[in-house]
């Protein structure tokens, strides 16, 4: 970052302040401002030219701000071509105009949200007969086109995971999983933004069960998906791990709790718990209990537990995310077309003021950041 002082007002105001206290330099003020949500920063563009340049053009500041605002600020509820948004913390300010852009595009054109990561919404859009992968930042109201695989094969079902390298250049890797023609066979491809090419193209046998494409998790250089728990197959449920650098696939067995193995009509999902643990969330329908397990070496340890107080029912969709310092880890889940949020830190259950509409909605989180993408395409300013 630059060494000059950041001018926040007129020269006379700065001079008056300087007589009473030391003026913070650019690096110090950038550190302070990096804790603000992106929407709040967008209201400071006109304070001074230096502050405007820092917010709009300093990649190191963008990196710091993205790190300090990685927690979930909002939840998207996707009801198959109908998208709703629930704000978790109304005080932080969200880019409503930017959300209206993506909501309008979602309603008016065939598109599908693939994932939300680092403050960016990645979606698959179809124009006539051609697909494209897009990334969108609601605060900046900027979108980027990402090259699709060379053969253009998108597949009827797809899952996207994003690994940010967290360097100033803004490099990232995409892991794109699509359903293959054969049952239980999936195609996995990796895009490297630094090399600007799709570097891997491999077929994965999923181990005898269907993989759940929603909300894969990136943790320590690997992507994790969970299998389903349904059907008559004799294969036990599991977590599939894919190493992004090497392509090595590993199947992780389920925990062995005192009340027995995962049962038919249970539900499992993966997450990152408090930035350090690979977490497996297990919902046992028989008892209405959510149990969070953390991966330690080659085994699982219990991290937390929540007993849903209503009559035990089927939970078909659930998501675990970081809600920030106040709320801590959050569990978002849907029951009978109603969506709920539970805070493990506050031990508080809240029903979202919206009906999920369908029994199997897709849930996504949104982080309020200034993150940009490095692509070969020039960013399109949405008007």
Residue pairs with C-beta under 8 A, 6 or more apart in sequence:
1 26
1 27
1 30
1 58
1 60
1 61
2 26
2 27
3 25
3 26
3 27
4 25
4 26
4 50
5 23
5 24
5 25
5 26
6 24
6 25
6 26
6 29
6 30
6 48
6 50
6 51
6 54
7 14
7 48
7 49
7 50
8 14
8 29
8 47
8 48
8 50
8 51
9 47
9 48
14 23
17 23
24 32
26 50
26 54
30 54
30 58
30 60
30 61
30 64
31 64
33 41
33 44
33 51
33 54
33 55
33 61
33 65
34 61
34 64
34 65
34 67
34 68
35 65
35 68
35 69
36 65
36 69
37 69
37 73
37 92
37 93
37 368
38 65
38 69
38 95
38 119
38 139
38 368
38 369
38 370
39 92
39 93
39 94
39 95
39 139
39 368
40 92
40 93
41 55
41 65
41 370
42 55
42 95
42 139
43 93
44 51
44 55
45 51
45 52
45 55
45 56
46 52
54 61
55 61
55 370
59 168
59 169
59 170
59 372
60 168
61 370
62 170
62 369
62 370
62 371
62 372
63 166
63 167
63 168
63 170
65 369
65 370
66 118
66 119
66 367
66 369
66 370
66 371
67 166
69 119
69 367
69 368
69 369
70 118
70 322
70 367
70 369
71 321
71 322
71 323
71 324
71 325
71 327
71 367
72 88
72 321
72 322
72 323
72 324
72 330
72 365
72 366
72 367
73 87
73 88
73 89
73 92
73 94
73 366
73 367
73 368
74 85
74 86
74 87
74 88
74 94
74 365
74 366
74 368
75 85
75 86
75 88
75 319
75 332
75 339
75 341
75 352
75 363
75 364
75 365
75 366
76 83
76 84
76 85
76 86
76 113
76 116
76 362
76 363
76 364
76 365
76 366
77 83
77 84
77 85
77 86
77 339
77 352
77 354
77 356
77 357
77 361
77 362
77 363
78 113
78 361
78 362
78 363
78 364
79 356
79 357
79 358
79 361
80 358
80 361
81 106
81 107
81 110
82 106
82 107
82 357
83 102
83 103
83 106
83 107
83 113
84 354
84 357
85 99
85 103
85 366
86 339
86 352
86 353
86 354
87 94
88 323
88 327
88 330
88 341
89 324
89 327
92 368
93 368
94 138
94 366
94 368
95 138
95 139
95 141
95 368
97 141
98 136
98 137
98 138
98 139
98 140
98 141
98 382
99 138
101 136
101 138
101 141
101 382
102 121
102 123
102 136
102 138
105 111
105 125
106 113
106 123
109 125
109 126
109 127
110 125
110 126
111 123
111 124
111 125
111 126
112 123
112 124
112 158
113 121
113 122
113 123
113 124
113 362
113 364
114 122
114 123
114 124
114 133
114 158
114 159
114 160
115 122
115 159
115 160
115 161
115 162
115 215
115 216
115 364
116 122
116 364
116 365
116 366
116 367
117 161
117 162
117 164
117 218
118 162
118 164
118 367
118 369
118 371
119 137
119 139
119 366
119 367
119 368
119 369
119 370
119 371
120 135
120 136
120 137
120 162
120 371
120 373
121 135
121 136
121 137
121 138
121 364
121 366
122 133
122 134
122 135
122 136
122 146
122 160
122 162
123 133
123 134
123 136
124 131
124 132
124 133
124 134
124 154
124 158
125 131
125 132
125 133
125 134
126 132
130 152
131 148
131 152
131 154
132 145
132 146
132 148
133 145
133 146
133 147
133 148
133 160
133 174
133 176
134 143
134 144
134 145
134 146
135 143
135 144
135 146
135 373
136 142
136 143
136 144
136 382
137 143
137 369
137 370
137 371
137 372
138 366
139 368
139 369
139 370
140 370
140 372
141 381
141 382
142 372
142 379
142 380
142 381
142 382
143 379
143 380
143 382
144 372
144 373
144 375
144 377
144 379
144 380
145 375
145 377
145 380
146 174
146 191
146 373
146 375
147 191
147 196
147 198
147 376
148 154
149 176
149 189
149 198
149 201
150 198
153 178
153 187
154 178
155 178
155 179
155 180
155 187
156 178
156 179
157 178
157 179
157 213
158 176
158 177
158 178
158 179
158 213
159 176
159 177
159 178
159 211
159 213
159 214
159 216
159 225
160 174
160 175
160 176
160 177
160 216
161 174
161 175
161 177
161 216
161 217
161 218
161 223
162 172
162 173
162 174
162 175
162 218
163 172
163 173
163 174
163 175
163 218
163 221
163 223
163 244
164 170
164 171
164 172
164 371
165 171
165 172
165 173
165 194
169 194
169 374
170 193
170 371
170 372
170 373
170 374
171 192
171 193
171 194
171 374
172 193
172 373
172 374
173 190
173 191
173 192
173 193
173 244
174 190
174 191
174 193
175 188
175 189
175 190
175 216
175 218
175 223
175 242
175 244
176 188
176 189
176 190
176 191
177 186
177 187
177 188
177 204
177 211
177 213
177 216
177 225
178 186
178 187
178 189
179 186
179 187
180 186
180 187
180 203
184 205
184 206
184 207
184 208
184 209
184 210
185 203
185 204
185 205
185 206
186 203
186 204
186 206
186 211
187 201
187 202
187 203
187 204
188 200
188 201
188 202
188 203
188 204
188 242
188 247
189 198
189 200
189 201
189 202
190 198
190 199
190 200
190 244
190 247
191 197
191 198
191 199
192 198
192 199
193 373
193 374
193 375
194 374
196 376
200 247
202 247
204 240
204 242
204 249
206 227
206 240
207 227
207 235
207 238
207 240
207 251
208 233
208 234
208 235
209 227
209 228
209 231
209 233
209 235
209 237
209 238
210 227
210 228
210 231
211 225
211 226
211 227
211 228
211 240
212 225
212 226
212 227
212 228
212 269
213 225
214 317
214 362
214 363
215 269
215 270
215 271
215 319
215 362
215 363
215 364
216 223
216 224
216 225
216 270
217 223
217 224
217 270
217 271
217 272
217 278
218 224
218 244
219 272
219 278
220 278
221 243
221 244
221 245
222 241
222 242
222 243
222 244
223 241
223 242
223 244
224 239
224 240
224 241
224 242
224 252
224 270
224 278
225 239
225 240
225 242
225 270
226 237
226 238
226 239
226 240
226 268
226 269
226 270
226 280
227 235
227 237
227 238
227 239
227 240
227 268
228 237
229 237
229 262
229 263
229 264
229 265
229 266
229 267
229 268
230 264
230 265
236 253
236 254
236 261
236 262
237 254
237 262
237 266
237 268
238 251
238 252
238 253
238 254
239 251
239 252
239 254
239 268
239 270
239 280
240 249
240 250
240 251
240 252
241 249
241 250
241 251
241 252
242 248
242 249
243 249
243 250
252 295
254 261
254 262
254 268
254 280
254 282
254 300
255 280
255 282
255 293
255 299
255 300
255 302
257 282
257 291
257 302
259 284
259 287
262 268
262 282
262 284
263 284
263 285
263 286
265 285
265 314
266 282
266 283
266 284
266 285
267 282
267 283
267 285
267 314
267 315
267 316
267 318
268 280
268 281
268 282
268 283
269 280
269 281
269 318
269 319
269 320
270 278
270 279
270 280
270 281
271 279
271 281
271 319
271 320
271 321
272 278
272 279
272 322
273 279
273 292
273 294
273 303
273 320
273 329
274 322
274 328
274 329
275 322
277 294
277 295
277 296
277 303
278 294
278 295
279 292
279 293
279 294
279 295
279 303
279 320
280 292
280 293
280 294
280 295
280 300
281 290
281 291
281 292
281 293
281 318
281 320
281 331
282 290
282 291
282 293
283 289
283 290
283 315
283 318
283 333
284 291
285 312
285 313
285 314
285 315
286 312
287 307
287 312
288 307
288 308
288 309
288 310
288 311
288 312
288 313
289 305
289 306
289 307
289 308
290 305
290 306
290 307
290 308
290 318
290 331
290 333
290 342
291 302
291 304
291 305
292 302
292 303
292 304
292 305
292 320
292 329
292 344
293 300
293 301
293 302
293 303
294 300
294 301
294 302
294 303
304 329
304 344
306 331
306 342
306 344
308 315
308 335
309 349
310 335
313 335
313 336
314 335
315 333
315 334
315 335
316 334
316 359
316 360
317 333
317 334
317 356
317 360
317 361
317 362
317 363
318 331
318 332
318 333
318 334
318 363
319 331
319 332
319 333
319 363
319 364
319 365
320 329
320 330
320 331
320 332
321 329
321 330
321 332
321 365
322 328
322 329
322 330
323 329
323 330
323 343
326 345
326 346
327 343
327 345
327 346
328 343
328 344
328 345
328 346
329 343
329 344
329 345
330 341
330 342
330 343
330 344
331 341
331 342
331 344
332 339
332 340
332 341
332 342
332 363
332 365
333 339
333 340
333 342
334 340
334 356
334 359
334 361
334 363
336 359
337 355
337 356
337 357
337 358
337 359
338 351
338 352
338 355
338 356
339 351
339 352
339 354
339 355
339 356
339 361
339 363
340 349
340 350
340 351
340 352
341 349
341 350
341 352
342 348
342 349
342 350
343 350
372 379
373 379
